Amino acid sequence: ELLKNYDTNIQYHPGKANVVADTLSRKSGMMAGLKVEEEIIRDLEQLDIELYVRGQHGYWASLRIEPDLISRIKEAQKEDSKIWTIGYHRLRGDMIPSGLLWIV
């Protein structure tokens, strides 16, 4: 109501004189971009992909691709001495300390 009583002329200078208002008007768009970046970062972490950031820019420092979970378990079992011991006793038909009898 007060402005209509005066002869005023409002001028907008994008990115110059009105920097604060310009920044605030773009804030929601920038936040949406940050949310997408957070989702991408979470996805990269789940895939064991490392992203290194230096200054304002990020770059791929390493990309390690591993087989799926089942293959990883099989590889780990090859080096597990307990599994080898159980397999050995199972093949011989031995009774193991827990009272189980391995039948081939």
Residue frames relative to the residue before (quaternion, step in Angstrom):
aa qw qx qy qz dx dy dz
E 1.0000 0.0000 0.0000 0.0000 0.00 0.00 0.00
L 0.6696 0.5152 -0.3149 0.4324 3.56 0.94 -0.79
L 0.6508 0.5400 -0.3278 0.4212 3.60 1.01 -0.75
K 0.6415 0.5392 -0.3452 0.4226 3.59 0.99 -0.67
N 0.6028 0.5612 -0.3521 0.4447 3.58 1.22 -0.31
Y 0.7205 0.3942 -0.2237 0.5248 3.59 1.26 -0.30
D 0.4253 -0.6498 0.5612 0.2863 3.52 -1.24 0.49
T 0.1016 0.8254 -0.5406 0.1272 3.59 -0.11 1.31
N 0.1326 -0.7466 0.6457 0.0902 3.50 -1.29 0.45
I 0.1352 -0.7979 0.5854 0.0498 3.60 -0.49 1.20
Q 0.0810 -0.7976 0.5976 0.0114 3.55 -0.74 1.09
Y 0.2007 -0.7756 0.5914 0.0917 3.54 -0.98 0.93
H 0.0924 -0.7765 0.6229 0.0251 3.56 -0.86 1.02
P 0.2727 -0.8051 0.4983 0.1708 3.62 -0.06 1.22
G 0.8572 0.1443 -0.1300 0.4770 3.52 -0.94 0.98
K 0.6938 0.4395 -0.2909 0.4908 3.61 1.19 0.02
A 0.8401 0.1689 -0.0814 0.5090 3.57 -0.15 -1.27
N 0.7582 0.3494 -0.1860 0.5182 3.59 1.11 -0.60
V 0.0734 0.8567 -0.5064 0.0654 3.57 0.96 0.86
V 0.6603 0.5137 -0.3202 0.4445 3.62 0.88 -0.88
A 0.6805 0.4700 -0.2948 0.4786 3.60 0.85 -0.92
D 0.6212 0.5425 -0.3359 0.4549 3.57 1.04 -0.77
T 0.6622 0.5023 -0.2930 0.4726 3.58 0.95 -0.88
L 0.6696 0.4998 -0.3031 0.4583 3.57 0.89 -0.89
S 0.6597 0.5076 -0.3217 0.4512 3.59 0.98 -0.74
R 0.7029 0.4385 -0.2671 0.4922 3.61 1.13 -0.48
K 0.4428 0.7423 -0.4323 0.2567 3.57 1.22 -0.28
S 0.6713 0.5040 -0.3264 0.4345 3.63 0.82 -0.90
G 0.6468 0.5124 -0.3237 0.4629 3.58 1.00 -0.73
M 0.6478 0.5103 -0.3144 0.4701 3.54 1.03 -0.77
M 0.6425 0.5243 -0.3261 0.4539 3.59 1.00 -0.79
A 0.6184 0.5336 -0.3483 0.4600 3.59 1.02 -0.73
G 0.6445 0.5178 -0.3152 0.4660 3.56 1.03 -0.77
L 0.6388 0.5249 -0.3231 0.4605 3.57 1.04 -0.75
K 0.6306 0.5299 -0.3392 0.4544 3.59 1.00 -0.77
V 0.6363 0.5115 -0.3247 0.4776 3.57 1.00 -0.81
E 0.6451 0.5181 -0.3223 0.4598 3.59 0.96 -0.83
E 0.6364 0.5203 -0.3338 0.4614 3.61 1.00 -0.78
E 0.6424 0.5108 -0.3270 0.4685 3.60 0.98 -0.78
I 0.6488 0.5076 -0.3190 0.4687 3.57 0.96 -0.83
I 0.6449 0.5146 -0.3232 0.4635 3.59 0.95 -0.83
R 0.6416 0.5110 -0.3265 0.4697 3.61 0.97 -0.81
D 0.6481 0.5113 -0.3186 0.4659 3.60 0.96 -0.83
L 0.6429 0.5170 -0.3220 0.4644 3.58 0.99 -0.80
E 0.6432 0.5203 -0.3224 0.4601 3.59 0.98 -0.82
Q 0.6513 0.5147 -0.3210 0.4559 3.60 0.96 -0.81
L 0.7091 0.4279 -0.2519 0.5006 3.57 1.13 -0.61
D 0.4305 -0.7124 0.4399 0.3373 3.59 1.32 0.09
I 0.4085 0.6666 -0.5057 0.3648 3.57 0.99 0.87
E 0.2427 -0.7931 0.5462 0.1172 3.55 -0.76 1.04
L 0.1068 -0.7723 0.6249 0.0410 3.54 -0.99 0.90
Y 0.1525 -0.7911 0.5884 0.0685 3.55 -0.69 1.08
V 0.1689 -0.7851 0.5909 0.0765 3.55 -0.96 0.88
R 0.0377 -0.7735 0.6327 -0.0025 3.55 -0.89 0.97
G 0.8236 0.0177 -0.0576 0.5640 3.57 -0.55 1.16
Q 0.7940 -0.2637 0.2267 0.4987 3.54 -0.84 -1.01
H 0.7288 0.4244 -0.2244 0.4882 3.58 1.21 -0.37
G 0.2632 -0.7466 0.5894 0.1611 3.55 -1.11 0.72
Y 0.0244 -0.7848 0.6185 0.0319 3.56 -1.17 0.46
W 0.5235 -0.6135 0.4810 0.3437 3.56 -1.19 0.49
A 0.1928 -0.7871 0.5766 0.1040 3.54 -0.69 1.07
S 0.7917 -0.0799 0.0584 0.6028 3.55 1.07 -0.67
L 0.1021 -0.7603 0.6389 0.0576 3.50 -1.19 0.60
R 0.0488 -0.8090 0.5852 -0.0256 3.54 -0.41 1.26
I 0.1090 -0.7901 0.6018 0.0408 3.57 -0.63 1.11
E 0.0826 -0.8050 0.5875 0.0056 3.54 -0.76 1.07
P 0.5853 -0.5700 0.4291 0.3853 3.57 -1.18 0.42
D 0.6768 -0.4928 0.3511 0.4193 3.55 -1.26 0.21
L 0.7488 -0.4397 0.2680 0.4174 3.57 -1.30 0.28
I 0.6563 0.5151 -0.3293 0.4421 3.60 0.85 -0.89
S 0.6595 0.4982 -0.3111 0.4691 3.60 0.91 -0.84
R 0.6356 0.5241 -0.3277 0.4625 3.58 1.03 -0.77
I 0.6442 0.5093 -0.3201 0.4724 3.59 1.00 -0.80
K 0.6500 0.5199 -0.3195 0.4529 3.59 0.91 -0.88
E 0.6504 0.5095 -0.3142 0.4676 3.57 0.97 -0.83
A 0.6617 0.4986 -0.3071 0.4682 3.60 0.96 -0.83
Q 0.6423 0.5377 -0.3267 0.4377 3.60 1.02 -0.74
K 0.5863 0.5884 -0.3700 0.4160 3.59 1.11 -0.58
E 0.7436 0.3837 -0.2047 0.5079 3.57 1.16 -0.61
D 0.5412 0.6324 -0.3911 0.3926 3.61 1.29 0.01
S 0.3645 -0.7692 0.4845 0.2017 3.60 -0.43 1.22
K 0.6112 0.5538 -0.3638 0.4329 3.63 1.02 -0.65
I 0.6507 0.5054 -0.3218 0.4665 3.57 0.95 -0.81
W 0.6422 0.5131 -0.3277 0.4657 3.59 1.00 -0.78
T 0.6392 0.5206 -0.3257 0.4629 3.61 1.00 -0.79
I 0.6522 0.5019 -0.3148 0.4729 3.59 0.90 -0.88
G 0.6543 0.5149 -0.3134 0.4566 3.58 0.93 -0.87
Y 0.6360 0.5323 -0.3241 0.4552 3.58 0.99 -0.83
H 0.7003 0.4567 -0.2726 0.4761 3.59 0.84 -0.98
R 0.6144 0.5473 -0.3500 0.4478 3.56 1.06 -0.66
L 0.6645 0.5063 -0.3057 0.4567 3.57 0.93 -0.85
R 0.6947 0.4591 -0.2725 0.4820 3.59 1.07 -0.70
G 0.4320 -0.6983 0.4665 0.3289 3.59 1.21 -0.36
D 0.3290 0.7700 -0.4839 0.2542 3.59 1.21 0.47
M 0.4022 -0.6442 0.5788 0.2970 3.52 -1.32 0.34
I 0.2794 -0.7710 0.5487 0.1629 3.56 -0.77 0.97
P 0.7288 -0.4890 0.2604 0.4023 3.62 -1.16 0.55
S 0.6596 0.5091 -0.3383 0.4375 3.63 1.02 -0.55
G 0.5946 -0.6045 0.3506 0.3978 3.58 1.27 0.00
L 0.5149 0.6301 -0.4333 0.3876 3.58 1.23 0.08
L 0.2439 -0.7466 0.6010 0.1478 3.54 -1.11 0.68
W 0.2736 -0.7612 0.5648 0.1631 3.54 -0.69 1.08
I 0.0853 -0.7875 0.6097 0.0271 3.54 -0.72 1.06
V 0.2951 -0.7724 0.5398 0.1578 3.53 -0.79 1.04
